[in-house]
Amino acid sequence: MQAKLLDQFHPLISSWFTERLGEPTDVQLRAWAEIIRDRHVLVTAPTGSGKTLAAFLWAINQLVTGAWT
């Protein structure tokens, strides 16, 4: 599931993530699966599990790719 989800991001973003952070957390994978489908998501998990990055990385991706104009 991880490779498929990271492939949905712009190559610069997915390579940055992999190089800097390695593997996504389970929380990130589960959140991205819904966020990428444009669904509203409430992510609850322990501190340090990657919630904030999971929520914002797709928004950053949309800005980089010009999907949000």
N, CA, C and O atoms as a Maestro MAE file, in Angstrom:
{
 s_m_m2io_version
 :::
 2.0.0
}

f_m_ct {
 s_m_title
 :::
 protein
 m_atom[276] {
  # First column is atom index #
  i_m_mmod_type
  r_m_x_coord
  r_m_y_coord
  r_m_z_coord
  i_m_residue_number
  s_m_chain_name
  s_m_pdb_residue_name
  s_m_pdb_atom_name
  i_m_atomic_number
  :::
  1 25 0.827 -1.191 0.000 1 A "MET " " N  " 7
  2 3 0.000 0.000 0.000 1 A "MET " " CA " 6
  3 2 0.873 1.257 0.000 1 A "MET " " C  " 6
  4 15 0.519 2.251 -0.634 1 A "MET " " O  " 8
  5 25 2.018 1.225 0.708 2 A "GLN " " N  " 7
  6 3 2.854 2.417 0.826 2 A "GLN " " CA " 6
  7 2 3.313 2.931 -0.516 2 A "GLN " " C  " 6
  8 15 3.152 4.117 -0.807 2 A "GLN " " O  " 8
  9 25 3.887 2.067 -1.350 3 A "ALA " " N  " 7
  10 3 4.416 2.511 -2.640 3 A "ALA " " CA " 6
  11 2 3.306 3.102 -3.495 3 A "ALA " " C  " 6
  12 15 3.510 4.118 -4.160 3 A "ALA " " O  " 8
  13 25 2.156 2.488 -3.485 4 A "LYS " " N  " 7
  14 3 1.049 2.995 -4.292 4 A "LYS " " CA " 6
  15 2 0.615 4.387 -3.830 4 A "LYS " " C  " 6
  16 15 0.326 5.249 -4.660 4 A "LYS " " O  " 8
  17 25 0.566 4.608 -2.542 5 A "LEU " " N  " 7
  18 3 0.146 5.916 -2.036 5 A "LEU " " CA " 6
  19 2 1.201 6.978 -2.300 5 A "LEU " " C  " 6
  20 15 0.860 8.083 -2.723 5 A "LEU " " O  " 8
  21 25 2.456 6.679 -2.065 6 A "LEU " " N  " 7
  22 3 3.504 7.666 -2.336 6 A "LEU " " CA " 6
  23 2 3.605 7.976 -3.818 6 A "LEU " " C  " 6
  24 15 4.018 9.076 -4.187 6 A "LEU " " O  " 8
  25 25 3.240 7.037 -4.672 7 A "ASP " " N  " 7
  26 3 3.242 7.283 -6.120 7 A "ASP " " CA " 6
  27 2 2.193 8.315 -6.523 7 A "ASP " " C  " 6
  28 15 2.277 8.889 -7.609 7 A "ASP " " O  " 8
  29 25 1.215 8.555 -5.670 8 A "GLN " " N  " 7
  30 3 0.178 9.543 -5.961 8 A "GLN " " CA " 6
  31 2 0.689 10.973 -5.784 8 A "GLN " " C  " 6
  32 15 0.088 11.920 -6.290 8 A "GLN " " O  " 8
  33 25 1.803 11.120 -5.061 9 A "PHE " " N  " 7
  34 3 2.392 12.434 -4.825 9 A "PHE " " CA " 6
  35 2 3.346 12.793 -5.955 9 A "PHE " " C  " 6
  36 15 3.852 11.913 -6.651 9 A "PHE " " O  " 8
  37 25 3.590 14.082 -6.135 10 A "HIS " " N  " 7
  38 3 4.580 14.553 -7.099 10 A "HIS " " CA " 6
  39 2 5.922 13.898 -6.750 10 A "HIS " " C  " 6
  40 15 6.233 13.727 -5.571 10 A "HIS " " O  " 8
  41 25 6.723 13.529 -7.764 11 A "PRO " " N  " 7
  42 3 8.002 12.859 -7.492 11 A "PRO " " CA " 6
  43 2 8.915 13.618 -6.521 11 A "PRO " " C  " 6
  44 15 9.609 12.993 -5.720 11 A "PRO " " O  " 8
  45 25 8.924 14.935 -6.580 12 A "LEU " " N  " 7
  46 3 9.760 15.704 -5.645 12 A "LEU " " CA " 6
  47 2 9.309 15.505 -4.203 12 A "LEU " " C  " 6
  48 15 10.131 15.419 -3.291 12 A "LEU " " O  " 8
  49 25 8.017 15.433 -4.010 13 A "ILE " " N  " 7
  50 3 7.481 15.276 -2.657 13 A "ILE " " CA " 6
  51 2 7.687 13.855 -2.152 13 A "ILE " " C  " 6
  52 15 8.105 13.657 -1.011 13 A "ILE " " O  " 8
  53 25 7.401 12.877 -2.983 14 A "SER " " N  " 7
  54 3 7.573 11.492 -2.534 14 A "SER " " CA " 6
  55 2 9.043 11.169 -2.276 14 A "SER " " C  " 6
  56 15 9.357 10.459 -1.321 14 A "SER " " O  " 8
  57 25 9.946 11.678 -3.113 15 A "SER " " N  " 7
  58 3 11.372 11.409 -2.876 15 A "SER " " CA " 6
  59 2 11.862 12.149 -1.631 15 A "SER " " C  " 6
  60 15 12.657 11.606 -0.864 15 A "SER " " O  " 8
  61 25 11.392 13.392 -1.424 16 A "TRP " " N  " 7
  62 3 11.753 14.116 -0.202 16 A "TRP " " CA " 6
  63 2 11.309 13.332 1.022 16 A "TRP " " C  " 6
  64 15 12.078 13.157 1.968 16 A "TRP " " O  " 8
  65 25 10.077 12.863 1.004 17 A "PHE " " N  " 7
  66 3 9.543 12.131 2.148 17 A "PHE " " CA " 6
  67 2 10.387 10.894 2.428 17 A "PHE " " C  " 6
  68 15 10.789 10.658 3.568 17 A "PHE " " O  " 8
  69 25 10.653 10.110 1.396 18 A "THR " " N  " 7
  70 3 11.398 8.867 1.562 18 A "THR " " CA " 6
  71 2 12.823 9.125 2.048 18 A "THR " " C  " 6
  72 15 13.317 8.433 2.938 18 A "THR " " O  " 8
  73 25 13.475 10.119 1.461 19 A "GLU " " N  " 7
  74 3 14.859 10.421 1.850 19 A "GLU " " CA " 6
  75 2 14.962 10.981 3.265 19 A "GLU " " C  " 6
  76 15 15.894 10.649 3.998 19 A "GLU " " O  " 8
  77 25 14.023 11.816 3.646 20 A "ARG " " N  " 7
  78 3 14.086 12.473 4.958 20 A "ARG " " CA " 6
  79 2 13.473 11.652 6.084 20 A "ARG " " C  " 6
  80 15 13.981 11.644 7.206 20 A "ARG " " O  " 8
  81 25 12.382 10.965 5.777 21 A "LEU " " N  " 7
  82 3 11.622 10.317 6.842 21 A "LEU " " CA " 6
  83 2 11.552 8.800 6.729 21 A "LEU " " C  " 6
  84 15 11.195 8.121 7.691 21 A "LEU " " O  " 8
  85 25 11.888 8.270 5.566 22 A "GLY " " N  " 7
  86 3 11.830 6.819 5.389 22 A "GLY " " CA " 6
  87 2 10.421 6.344 5.094 22 A "GLY " " C  " 6
  88 15 9.768 6.819 4.165 22 A "GLY " " O  " 8
  89 25 9.975 5.420 5.881 23 A "GLU " " N  " 7
  90 3 8.665 4.810 5.680 23 A "GLU " " CA " 6
  91 2 7.563 5.638 6.338 23 A "GLU " " C  " 6
  92 15 7.749 6.149 7.442 23 A "GLU " " O  " 8
  93 25 6.425 5.773 5.674 24 A "PRO " " N  " 7
  94 3 5.285 6.444 6.315 24 A "PRO " " CA " 6
  95 2 4.766 5.618 7.491 24 A "PRO " " C  " 6
  96 15 4.883 4.392 7.508 24 A "PRO " " O  " 8
  97 25 4.201 6.303 8.455 25 A "THR " " N  " 7
  98 3 3.582 5.597 9.575 25 A "THR " " CA " 6
  99 2 2.236 5.025 9.124 25 A "THR " " C  " 6
  100 15 1.697 5.401 8.083 25 A "THR " " O  " 8
  101 25 1.722 4.127 9.916 26 A "ASP " " N  " 7
  102 3 0.405 3.555 9.616 26 A "ASP " " CA " 6
  103 2 -0.657 4.652 9.577 26 A "ASP " " C  " 6
  104 15 -1.553 4.626 8.733 26 A "ASP " " O  " 8
  105 25 -0.554 5.600 10.481 27 A "VAL " " N  " 7
  106 3 -1.505 6.720 10.525 27 A "VAL " " CA " 6
  107 2 -1.453 7.503 9.217 27 A "VAL " " C  " 6
  108 15 -2.497 7.837 8.656 27 A "VAL " " O  " 8
  109 25 -0.261 7.797 8.731 28 A "GLN " " N  " 7
  110 3 -0.116 8.540 7.484 28 A "GLN " " CA " 6
  111 2 -0.707 7.762 6.313 28 A "GLN " " C  " 6
  112 15 -1.437 8.328 5.499 28 A "GLN " " O  " 8
  113 25 -0.403 6.491 6.225 29 A "LEU " " N  " 7
  114 3 -0.928 5.677 5.123 29 A "LEU " " CA " 6
  115 2 -2.451 5.653 5.131 29 A "LEU " " C  " 6
  116 15 -3.090 5.812 4.091 29 A "LEU " " O  " 8
  117 25 -3.022 5.453 6.305 30 A "ARG " " N  " 7
  118 3 -4.480 5.373 6.391 30 A "ARG " " CA " 6
  119 2 -5.138 6.719 6.095 30 A "ARG " " C  " 6
  120 15 -6.191 6.773 5.460 30 A "ARG " " O  " 8
  121 25 -4.515 7.803 6.557 31 A "ALA " " N  " 7
  122 3 -5.063 9.138 6.289 31 A "ALA " " CA " 6
  123 2 -4.956 9.467 4.807 31 A "ALA " " C  " 6
  124 15 -5.926 9.925 4.204 31 A "ALA " " O  " 8
  125 25 -3.784 9.239 4.210 32 A "TRP " " N  " 7
  126 3 -3.596 9.554 2.789 32 A "TRP " " CA " 6
  127 2 -4.564 8.790 1.900 32 A "TRP " " C  " 6
  128 15 -5.042 9.319 0.897 32 A "TRP " " O  " 8
  129 25 -4.851 7.549 2.265 33 A "ALA " " N  " 7
  130 3 -5.774 6.751 1.455 33 A "ALA " " CA " 6
  131 2 -7.119 7.454 1.305 33 A "ALA " " C  " 6
  132 15 -7.768 7.339 0.265 33 A "ALA " " O  " 8
  133 25 -7.534 8.172 2.327 34 A "GLU " " N  " 7
  134 3 -8.803 8.899 2.278 34 A "GLU " " CA " 6
  135 2 -8.633 10.315 1.725 34 A "GLU " " C  " 6
  136 15 -9.447 10.770 0.921 34 A "GLU " " O  " 8
  137 25 -7.587 11.003 2.151 35 A "ILE " " N  " 7
  138 3 -7.360 12.388 1.714 35 A "ILE " " CA " 6
  139 2 -7.188 12.462 0.205 35 A "ILE " " C  " 6
  140 15 -7.722 13.365 -0.439 35 A "ILE " " O  " 8
  141 25 -6.450 11.522 -0.358 36 A "ILE " " N  " 7
  142 3 -6.215 11.500 -1.806 36 A "ILE " " CA " 6
  143 2 -7.521 11.342 -2.572 36 A "ILE " " C  " 6
  144 15 -7.638 11.800 -3.708 36 A "ILE " " O  " 8
  145 25 -8.501 10.696 -1.952 37 A "ARG " " N  " 7
  146 3 -9.818 10.518 -2.587 37 A "ARG " " CA " 6
  147 2 -10.728 11.726 -2.347 37 A "ARG " " C  " 6
  148 15 -11.917 11.693 -2.663 37 A "ARG " " O  " 8
  149 25 -10.151 12.788 -1.785 38 A "ASP " " N  " 7
  150 3 -10.869 14.039 -1.524 38 A "ASP " " CA " 6
  151 2 -11.972 13.868 -0.486 38 A "ASP " " C  " 6
  152 15 -13.007 14.531 -0.546 38 A "ASP " " O  " 8
  153 25 -11.737 12.979 0.455 39 A "ARG " " N  " 7
  154 3 -12.697 12.760 1.533 39 A "ARG " " CA " 6
  155 2 -12.299 13.598 2.746 39 A "ARG " " C  " 6
  156 15 -11.118 13.865 2.967 39 A "ARG " " O  " 8
  157 25 -13.280 14.000 3.514 40 A "HIS " " N  " 7
  158 3 -13.022 14.705 4.764 40 A "HIS " " CA " 6
  159 2 -12.553 13.680 5.790 40 A "HIS " " C  " 6
  160 15 -13.134 12.603 5.920 40 A "HIS " " O  " 8
  161 25 -11.503 14.026 6.509 41 A "VAL " " N  " 7
  162 3 -10.888 13.064 7.424 41 A "VAL " " CA " 6
  163 2 -10.599 13.726 8.767 41 A "VAL " " C  " 6
  164 15 -10.122 14.859 8.822 41 A "VAL " " O  " 8
  165 25 -10.884 13.023 9.824 42 A "LEU " " N  " 7
  166 3 -10.463 13.420 11.160 42 A "LEU " " CA " 6
  167 2 -9.433 12.383 11.599 42 A "LEU " " C  " 6
  168 15 -9.758 11.210 11.784 42 A "LEU " " O  " 8
  169 25 -8.197 12.824 11.763 43 A "VAL " " N  " 7
  170 3 -7.109 11.911 12.115 43 A "VAL " " CA " 6
  171 2 -6.847 12.029 13.612 43 A "VAL " " C  " 6
  172 15 -6.505 13.100 14.112 43 A "VAL " " O  " 8
  173 25 -7.009 10.927 14.311 44 A "THR " " N  " 7
  174 3 -6.703 10.889 15.737 44 A "THR " " CA " 6
  175 2 -5.675 9.792 15.968 44 A "THR " " C  " 6
  176 15 -5.849 8.654 15.533 44 A "THR " " O  " 8
  177 25 -4.618 10.149 16.651 45 A "ALA " " N  " 7
  178 3 -3.539 9.205 16.946 45 A "ALA " " CA " 6
  179 2 -2.633 9.850 17.985 45 A "ALA " " C  " 6
  180 15 -2.735 11.049 18.243 45 A "ALA " " O  " 8
  181 25 -1.753 9.064 18.576 46 A "PRO " " N  " 7
  182 3 -0.844 9.624 19.580 46 A "PRO " " CA " 6
  183 2 0.080 10.700 19.003 46 A "PRO " " C  " 6
  184 15 0.338 10.742 17.800 46 A "PRO " " O  " 8
  185 25 0.565 11.560 19.883 47 A "THR " " N  " 7
  186 3 1.539 12.580 19.514 47 A "THR " " CA " 6
  187 2 2.759 11.907 18.885 47 A "THR " " C  " 6
  188 15 3.232 10.875 19.361 47 A "THR " " O  " 8
  189 25 3.254 12.512 17.810 48 A "GLY " " N  " 7
  190 3 4.448 11.990 17.146 48 A "GLY " " CA " 6
  191 2 4.191 10.909 16.121 48 A "GLY " " C  " 6
  192 15 5.134 10.291 15.627 48 A "GLY " " O  " 8
  193 25 2.934 10.666 15.791 49 A "SER " " N  " 7
  194 3 2.606 9.593 14.849 49 A "SER " " CA " 6
  195 2 2.521 10.065 13.401 49 A "SER " " C  " 6
  196 15 2.317 9.253 12.498 49 A "SER " " O  " 8
  197 25 2.675 11.366 13.170 50 A "GLY " " N  " 7
  198 3 2.676 11.874 11.802 50 A "GLY " " CA " 6
  199 2 1.368 12.470 11.319 50 A "GLY " " C  " 6
  200 15 1.170 12.637 10.116 50 A "GLY " " O  " 8
  201 25 0.479 12.790 12.238 51 A "LYS " " N  " 7
  202 3 -0.830 13.335 11.855 51 A "LYS " " CA " 6
  203 2 -0.718 14.641 11.077 51 A "LYS " " C  " 6
  204 15 -1.340 14.798 10.026 51 A "LYS " " O  " 8
  205 25 0.070 15.567 11.588 52 A "THR " " N  " 7
  206 3 0.155 16.890 10.961 52 A "THR " " CA " 6
  207 2 0.710 16.788 9.557 52 A "THR " " C  " 6
  208 15 0.157 17.378 8.629 52 A "THR " " O  " 8
  209 25 1.788 16.054 9.388 53 A "LEU " " N  " 7
  210 3 2.363 15.895 8.057 53 A "LEU " " CA " 6
  211 2 1.396 15.159 7.135 53 A "LEU " " C  " 6
  212 15 1.296 15.488 5.954 53 A "LEU " " O  " 8
  213 25 0.696 14.180 7.656 54 A "ALA " " N  " 7
  214 3 -0.287 13.465 6.837 54 A "ALA " " CA " 6
  215 2 -1.350 14.428 6.324 54 A "ALA " " C  " 6
  216 15 -1.771 14.343 5.171 54 A "ALA " " O  " 8
  217 25 -1.773 15.329 7.173 55 A "ALA " " N  " 7
  218 3 -2.823 16.268 6.782 55 A "ALA " " CA " 6
  219 2 -2.338 17.305 5.783 55 A "ALA " " C  " 6
  220 15 -3.072 17.676 4.867 55 A "ALA " " O  " 8
  221 25 -1.113 17.775 5.952 56 A "PHE " " N  " 7
  222 3 -0.635 18.874 5.116 56 A "PHE " " CA " 6
  223 2 0.126 18.449 3.867 56 A "PHE " " C  " 6
  224 15 0.225 19.233 2.923 56 A "PHE " " O  " 8
  225 25 0.659 17.249 3.831 57 A "LEU " " N  " 7
  226 3 1.495 16.872 2.691 57 A "LEU " " CA " 6
  227 2 0.706 16.853 1.381 57 A "LEU " " C  " 6
  228 15 1.228 17.244 0.337 57 A "LEU " " O  " 8
  229 25 -0.545 16.403 1.433 58 A "TRP " " N  " 7
  230 3 -1.345 16.403 0.198 58 A "TRP " " CA " 6
  231 2 -1.654 17.830 -0.244 58 A "TRP " " C  " 6
  232 15 -1.682 18.112 -1.441 58 A "TRP " " O  " 8
  233 25 -1.886 18.728 0.704 59 A "ALA " " N  " 7
  234 3 -2.113 20.132 0.355 59 A "ALA " " CA " 6
  235 2 -0.867 20.723 -0.298 59 A "ALA " " C  " 6
  236 15 -0.967 21.449 -1.287 59 A "ALA " " O  " 8
  237 25 0.288 20.419 0.245 60 A "ILE " " N  " 7
  238 3 1.539 20.874 -0.368 60 A "ILE " " CA " 6
  239 2 1.676 20.289 -1.763 60 A "ILE " " C  " 6
  240 15 2.093 20.978 -2.693 60 A "ILE " " O  " 8
  241 25 1.328 19.027 -1.907 61 A "ASN " " N  " 7
  242 3 1.377 18.378 -3.216 61 A "ASN " " CA " 6
  243 2 0.485 19.102 -4.222 61 A "ASN " " C  " 6
  244 15 0.886 19.324 -5.364 61 A "ASN " " O  " 8
  245 25 -0.706 19.462 -3.803 62 A "GLN " " N  " 7
  246 3 -1.630 20.142 -4.706 62 A "GLN " " CA " 6
  247 2 -1.096 21.510 -5.119 62 A "GLN " " C  " 6
  248 15 -1.302 21.935 -6.256 62 A "GLN " " O  " 8
  249 25 -0.427 22.189 -4.228 63 A "LEU " " N  " 7
  250 3 0.178 23.479 -4.562 63 A "LEU " " CA " 6
  251 2 1.342 23.305 -5.533 63 A "LEU " " C  " 6
  252 15 1.475 24.071 -6.487 63 A "LEU " " O  " 8
  253 25 2.184 22.301 -5.294 64 A "VAL " " N  " 7
  254 3 3.342 22.047 -6.163 64 A "VAL " " CA " 6
  255 2 2.901 21.678 -7.573 64 A "VAL " " C  " 6
  256 15 3.497 22.129 -8.552 64 A "VAL " " O  " 8
  257 25 1.871 20.867 -7.678 65 A "THR " " N  " 7
  258 3 1.429 20.394 -8.994 65 A "THR " " CA " 6
  259 2 0.510 21.378 -9.701 65 A "THR " " C  " 6
  260 15 0.206 21.209 -10.882 65 A "THR " " O  " 8
  261 25 0.068 22.399 -8.987 66 A "GLY " " N  " 7
  262 3 -0.835 23.363 -9.596 66 A "GLY " " CA " 6
  263 2 -2.271 22.885 -9.659 66 A "GLY " " C  " 6
  264 15 -3.091 23.463 -10.372 66 A "GLY " " O  " 8
  265 25 -2.579 21.831 -8.917 67 A "ALA " " N  " 7
  266 3 -3.944 21.306 -8.914 67 A "ALA " " CA " 6
  267 2 -4.920 22.293 -8.283 67 A "ALA " " C  " 6
  268 15 -6.102 22.305 -8.628 67 A "ALA " " O  " 8
  269 25 -4.434 23.117 -7.365 68 A "TRP " " N  " 7
  270 3 -5.262 24.154 -6.752 68 A "TRP " " CA " 6
  271 2 -4.926 25.466 -7.423 68 A "TRP " " C  " 6
  272 15 -3.876 26.051 -7.157 68 A "TRP " " O  " 8
  273 25 -5.783 25.922 -8.268 69 A "THR " " N  " 7
  274 3 -5.529 27.189 -8.953 69 A "THR " " CA " 6
  275 2 -6.579 28.204 -8.585 69 A "THR " " C  " 6
  276 15 -6.536 29.338 -9.063 69 A "THR " " O  " 8
  :::
 }
 m_bond[275] {
  # First column is bond index #
  i_m_from
  i_m_to
  i_m_order
  :::
  1 1 2 1
  2 2 3 1
  3 3 4 2
  4 3 5 1
  5 5 6 1
  6 6 7 1
  7 7 8 2
  8 7 9 1
  9 9 10 1
  10 10 11 1
  11 11 12 2
  12 11 13 1
  13 13 14 1
  14 14 15 1
  15 15 16 2
  16 15 17 1
  17 17 18 1
  18 18 19 1
  19 19 20 2
  20 19 21 1
  21 21 22 1
  22 22 23 1
  23 23 24 2
  24 23 25 1
  25 25 26 1
  26 26 27 1
  27 27 28 2
  28 27 29 1
  29 29 30 1
  30 30 31 1
  31 31 32 2
  32 31 33 1
  33 33 34 1
  34 34 35 1
  35 35 36 2
  36 35 37 1
  37 37 38 1
  38 38 39 1
  39 39 40 2
  40 39 41 1
  41 41 42 1
  42 42 43 1
  43 43 44 2
  44 43 45 1
  45 45 46 1
  46 46 47 1
  47 47 48 2
  48 47 49 1
  49 49 50 1
  50 50 51 1
  51 51 52 2
  52 51 53 1
  53 53 54 1
  54 54 55 1
  55 55 56 2
  56 55 57 1
  57 57 58 1
  58 58 59 1
  59 59 60 2
  60 59 61 1
  61 61 62 1
  62 62 63 1
  63 63 64 2
  64 63 65 1
  65 65 66 1
  66 66 67 1
  67 67 68 2
  68 67 69 1
  69 69 70 1
  70 70 71 1
  71 71 72 2
  72 71 73 1
  73 73 74 1
  74 74 75 1
  75 75 76 2
  76 75 77 1
  77 77 78 1
  78 78 79 1
  79 79 80 2
  80 79 81 1
  81 81 82 1
  82 82 83 1
  83 83 84 2
  84 83 85 1
  85 85 86 1
  86 86 87 1
  87 87 88 2
  88 87 89 1
  89 89 90 1
  90 90 91 1
  91 91 92 2
  92 91 93 1
  93 93 94 1
  94 94 95 1
  95 95 96 2
  96 95 97 1
  97 97 98 1
  98 98 99 1
  99 99 100 2
  100 99 101 1
  101 101 102 1
  102 102 103 1
  103 103 104 2
  104 103 105 1
  105 105 106 1
  106 106 107 1
  107 107 108 2
  108 107 109 1
  109 109 110 1
  110 110 111 1
  111 111 112 2
  112 111 113 1
  113 113 114 1
  114 114 115 1
  115 115 116 2
  116 115 117 1
  117 117 118 1
  118 118 119 1
  119 119 120 2
  120 119 121 1
  121 121 122 1
  122 122 123 1
  123 123 124 2
  124 123 125 1
  125 125 126 1
  126 126 127 1
  127 127 128 2
  128 127 129 1
  129 129 130 1
  130 130 131 1
  131 131 132 2
  132 131 133 1
  133 133 134 1
  134 134 135 1
  135 135 136 2
  136 135 137 1
  137 137 138 1
  138 138 139 1
  139 139 140 2
  140 139 141 1
  141 141 142 1
  142 142 143 1
  143 143 144 2
  144 143 145 1
  145 145 146 1
  146 146 147 1
  147 147 148 2
  148 147 149 1
  149 149 150 1
  150 150 151 1
  151 151 152 2
  152 151 153 1
  153 153 154 1
  154 154 155 1
  155 155 156 2
  156 155 157 1
  157 157 158 1
  158 158 159 1
  159 159 160 2
  160 159 161 1
  161 161 162 1
  162 162 163 1
  163 163 164 2
  164 163 165 1
  165 165 166 1
  166 166 167 1
  167 167 168 2
  168 167 169 1
  169 169 170 1
  170 170 171 1
  171 171 172 2
  172 171 173 1
  173 173 174 1
  174 174 175 1
  175 175 176 2
  176 175 177 1
  177 177 178 1
  178 178 179 1
  179 179 180 2
  180 179 181 1
  181 181 182 1
  182 182 183 1
  183 183 184 2
  184 183 185 1
  185 185 186 1
  186 186 187 1
  187 187 188 2
  188 187 189 1
  189 189 190 1
  190 190 191 1
  191 191 192 2
  192 191 193 1
  193 193 194 1
  194 194 195 1
  195 195 196 2
  196 195 197 1
  197 197 198 1
  198 198 199 1
  199 199 200 2
  200 199 201 1
  201 201 202 1
  202 202 203 1
  203 203 204 2
  204 203 205 1
  205 205 206 1
  206 206 207 1
  207 207 208 2
  208 207 209 1
  209 209 210 1
  210 210 211 1
  211 211 212 2
  212 211 213 1
  213 213 214 1
  214 214 215 1
  215 215 216 2
  216 215 217 1
  217 217 218 1
  218 218 219 1
  219 219 220 2
  220 219 221 1
  221 221 222 1
  222 222 223 1
  223 223 224 2
  224 223 225 1
  225 225 226 1
  226 226 227 1
  227 227 228 2
  228 227 229 1
  229 229 230 1
  230 230 231 1
  231 231 232 2
  232 231 233 1
  233 233 234 1
  234 234 235 1
  235 235 236 2
  236 235 237 1
  237 237 238 1
  238 238 239 1
  239 239 240 2
  240 239 241 1
  241 241 242 1
  242 242 243 1
  243 243 244 2
  244 243 245 1
  245 245 246 1
  246 246 247 1
  247 247 248 2
  248 247 249 1
  249 249 250 1
  250 250 251 1
  251 251 252 2
  252 251 253 1
  253 253 254 1
  254 254 255 1
  255 255 256 2
  256 255 257 1
  257 257 258 1
  258 258 259 1
  259 259 260 2
  260 259 261 1
  261 261 262 1
  262 262 263 1
  263 263 264 2
  264 263 265 1
  265 265 266 1
  266 266 267 1
  267 267 268 2
  268 267 269 1
  269 269 270 1
  270 270 271 1
  271 271 272 2
  272 271 273 1
  273 273 274 1
  274 274 275 1
  275 275 276 2
  :::
 }
}
